[in-house]
Amino acid sequence: MRLNGDEVGERTFAFNLTFTETGEVFALKVQNGVMHHAVGPLPVTALPVTALPVSLTCATLVALLIGEITMEEAVASDSISGETAAFETLLGLLDRFDFWFEIIAP
């Protein structure tokens, strides 16, 4: 997992992600430094915070996660909408690893 639990600390995040090409909704929450996801919207009583809505395409999510585009570019192209600032904060708490790391070092 790429979530940096130490960086997250005691912050809590909750999102209902709607994929615009399929209409599917997924709940995403971070609590106690752990990220959880589930099919369907997050129930109102699931956390002490309200789940924020974010609508985007699956391709946009992947592009944001791998750093191919920025949140600003995604918003400008209308491929994401909703509470993008809070979602960008969460994405900023994900570690990025070098893809070409050495598996065995001499």
ABEGO torsion letter per residue (X at the ends): XABBAAAAEABBBBBBBBBAAAGBBBBBBBBGGBBBBBBEBBBAAABABBBBBBBBBAAAAAAAAAGABBAAAAAAAGABBEBAAAAAAAAAABBBBBAABBABBX
